[in-house]
Amino acid sequence: MFCDDEHERVSVLARGDVQAHGMSLPVGRYSATSPTTSNGQGDTTSAGNHPDFQPGTGIPAAVLESEARAVMAELVAATGGPMVHALLPSCCRLVGGGQDMRVPRKIGCTGRHDGDMTWTAPDVERGPRSDMACGEREMLDNWLKLRRVFLLRKCAGLTTEQLKTASVEPSNLTLLGLLRHMTEVERFWFREKFLHEDLPELHITEEYEDGDFDLVADADAKADYAAFLAETAACDAAVAGIDLDELADDPRAPTGKVSLRWVYIHLLEEYAQHTGHADLIRERIDGGTGA
């Protein structure tokens, strides 16, 4: 099965074959291990730093991309695993002479539990612009709700497979991973850190500290989406009516205390960072842009 929790590694050998999990597929006459390459007429050309060649391989970049696309198509056909078309361009870079071609982790591989593969993230209305002259608490609540909506809108209309697509190489970030991460972040800061509730982790394990990002291959996207909605609602209810100046014990804070105001602002910081990531991931998947 052509699946792994890490990036699949497809070795490009001198003889011009691709071997992956015991399979050998032809990719043409070019070699990724030689500093020179034949043009098929007995001539050789040094790779050097020529702009038309992939650095360190002596192989024309256009040929590498064409060959890599063909190889990926054959691998997908041979293994029966689905591959999002938008992911293919990011599969077509070789790292250097004699090294491996890093193929982004495949999504929704055959034989893995993946929830409802027919599910599509629902559309989300942005809603009316909030009062721009309101009090501080209402303003922070409004900004937090808006950042949540922006993240959900980046997911809207995408399938489970697309939500699990790491489309901006070499990053492994996915939209589903970001959604899972922000579920954990809100839960941790509002309910565990500030209110000292004893809650289990949702996506993180002792073995996988970044399980929210790293364990999306087996995740149920529909359930994770629902968990985000449930957790954000729970956080809103948990801190409703608590003054922004209210302090909670935090041994990691410089003064040993953290205010609810600081938690709100930190959450806005987290969303600002990750919705920026989501912008790029979504655009690479289907060209979608805007809030």
C-alpha angles and dihedrals in degrees: 000000000000096000136109139157088237127055111290110246119213112190115218106210132202092252091060099252130129115220120193122165092339096316123122119200126176117244101174139267099306122107126212093199103059124082088219131043135203121242090212093258099080096271125118129206127202114235096217110144096311108153092226093059131073104250113259096006108076088223123124107253092225090055092049091052093047093046093045092051090051091048093050091049090051092047092051091048092046095050100037091231119140119240125193109236091223089061095060098081091057090053093061105082125098114206098221148300112332093352130114131277106236110222116197114247110276118244127227096003119194112271097025125114105246106161119233106353090188093058119111125196108253126245115262125206115229090218130211121317110267126239108285094200100048128122123281098260094049089046093053091046091050094048092049092050090048093051090051090051091050091055092048091048089056087058097043117120095010126124126234089260093052093047087057094049116117093207102166107068137240088021118089092209116132132180090245090050091053091049091050091046095052090048088057093043095053092044092050100046102038103034108021104030101033103028095029094228114168103233133162121243114261102205107358123088134185089254095043111041089175095043091132088067102025104044100057096113092078096032126119102233095196092052092045091051090052090047090056091053092046095047096048089050090049091050092050091051093045096057099032110128095013113127117245089233092057111121130215129193114261117170091196094056116097091241096032090248137091126194126219088238090060090050092053093049092046090052090052088051091052093049093046090055097044099041085056088056089047091054092060096041093051094047091053091050101053109344093261115155139170133054 
